[in-house]
Amino acid sequence: MQIFIAGLLMLVLLAFIIYKINNRFGQKEIILFIGSLIVGILAYIMYERNQENSLPNAFKEKYKSSYNTEILKLQSELLNNKNISSKINFIYKFTYIINKEDKEYLCTLNNVVIKKIENELVFENFSILKESCQEK
């Protein structure tokens, strides 16, 4: 977010310098400025959307490699950061729907510890957790 705001301020500063040099803001400069703003906003939205999808995608991949079953729908709930702020350690509760033996099951997996190391998510206790499933 700070990078996006800094880039936006640099773009405004650049527009101000162009205005001061030319004593006017021509049609090309206006189009270039608005285009740059639109491209910047779209890039930021795509980055945020990618960040939001990284945890569900990582959990789906880990689950598929461990249980050899694909998750149809997934919902996650962050448990530890409601009162304590941590940027590295996260504890999640996952609720998901899977398809096993031509039946759909609603499953939950509680207290999944995830460590964030740079941009990679590491599931710490995934192998010892037991999922609870019931037929949907």
NORJOBEL-V611526 format. One record per residue. N is the residue number from 1. SS is DSSP state (H for helix, E for strand, L for the rest). OMEGA is omega in degrees with one decimal (999 if undefined). D_CENTER is the distance of its C-alpha to the mean C-alpha in Angstrom with 1 decimal. Layout:
BEGIN
N&SS&OMEGA&D_CENTER + N&SS&OMEGA&D_CENTER
END
This chain:
BEGIN
1&L&-179.5&13.3 + 2&H&179.2&16.7 + 3&H&179.4&16.8 + 4&H&179.5&16.3 + 5&H&178.4&19.1 + 6&H&177.7&21.3 + 7&H&177.8&21.1 + 8&H&177.8&22.0 + 9&H&176.9&24.9 + 10&H&179.1&26.1 + 11&H&177.0&26.3 + 12&H&177.9&28.3 + 13&H&177.4&30.5 + 14&H&177.7&31.1 + 15&H&179.1&32.1 + 16&H&179.1&34.4 + 17&H&178.1&36.1 + 18&H&178.8&36.7 + 19&H&-178.9&38.2 + 20&H&-179.7&40.4 + 21&H&-174.9&41.7 + 22&H&-175.5&42.5 + 23&L&173.6&43.4 + 24&L&179.8&41.6 + 25&L&-175.6&38.3 + 26&L&-177.4&39.1 + 27&H&178.1&37.6 + 28&H&-179.5&36.0 + 29&H&178.5&34.3 + 30&H&-180.0&33.1 + 31&H&178.8&31.6 + 32&H&-179.9&30.0 + 33&H&-179.5&28.6 + 34&H&177.1&27.1 + 35&H&178.5&25.8 + 36&H&177.4&24.1 + 37&H&-179.0&22.5 + 38&H&179.1&21.3 + 39&H&178.5&19.9 + 40&H&179.6&18.2 + 41&H&178.9&16.6 + 42&H&178.3&15.5 + 43&H&179.2&14.0 + 44&H&178.9&12.0 + 45&H&178.8&10.8 + 46&H&177.6&9.9 + 47&H&179.4&8.0 + 48&H&179.2&6.0 + 49&H&177.8&5.6 + 50&H&177.7&4.9 + 51&H&179.6&2.3 + 52&H&-177.0&1.8 + 53&H&-176.1&4.3 + 54&H&179.9&4.9 + 55&H&178.6&6.5 + 56&H&179.6&8.4 + 57&H&179.0&9.5 + 58&H&179.0&10.6 + 59&H&179.2&12.5 + 60&H&178.9&14.0 + 61&H&-180.0&15.3 + 62&H&-179.8&16.7 + 63&H&-179.2&18.3 + 64&H&179.4&19.8 + 65&H&-178.4&21.2 + 66&H&-174.0&22.6 + 67&H&-178.7&24.0 + 68&L&178.6&24.4 + 69&L&-178.3&23.2 + 70&L&178.2&20.4 + 71&E&179.6&18.2 + 72&E&179.3&18.8 + 73&E&-174.3&16.6 + 74&E&173.6&14.2 + 75&E&-179.7&13.5 + 76&E&178.1&12.3 + 77&E&178.4&13.7 + 78&E&-175.1&13.3 + 79&L&-170.0&17.0 + 80&H&-174.8&17.8 + 81&H&176.9&16.1 + 82&H&-179.5&18.2 + 83&L&-177.5&21.1 + 84&L&-179.4&20.3 + 85&L&176.8&17.8 + 86&L&179.4&16.5 + 87&L&-177.2&14.1 + 88&L&-175.8&15.0 + 89&E&179.7&16.0 + 90&E&175.3&14.2 + 91&E&-175.1&16.0 + 92&E&167.6&14.6 + 93&E&179.9&16.6 + 94&E&172.9&15.7 + 95&E&-173.3&17.8 + 96&E&177.7&18.1 + 97&E&177.9&20.7 + 98&E&178.4&22.4 + 99&E&-180.0&25.5 + 100&E&176.6&28.2 + 101&L&179.9&31.8 + 102&L&174.2&31.4 + 103&E&177.4&30.4 + 104&E&-179.8&27.1 + 105&E&173.4&26.1 + 106&E&-174.4&23.9 + 107&E&173.6&22.7 + 108&E&176.1&21.1 + 109&E&-174.7&20.2 + 110&E&173.1&20.5 + 111&E&175.3&19.9 + 112&E&-178.8&17.6 + 113&E&-179.9&17.3 + 114&E&175.0&14.4 + 115&E&177.7&14.9 + 116&E&178.6&12.5 + 117&E&-171.6&14.7 + 118&L&-179.5&13.7 + 119&L&-179.1&10.7 + 120&E&178.2&11.8 + 121&E&-179.5&11.5 + 122&E&178.1&15.1 + 123&E&-170.4&16.4 + 124&L&-173.1&19.5 + 125&L&-173.3&21.6 + 126&H&-174.6&20.4 + 127&H&-178.0&23.9 + 128&H&-179.4&25.9 + 129&L&177.1&24.1 + 130&L&177.8&25.9 + 131&L&174.6&24.3 + 132&E&-175.5&26.2 + 133&E&172.3&26.6 + 134&E&-177.7&28.9 + 135&E&-175.9&30.0 + 136&L&999&28.5
END
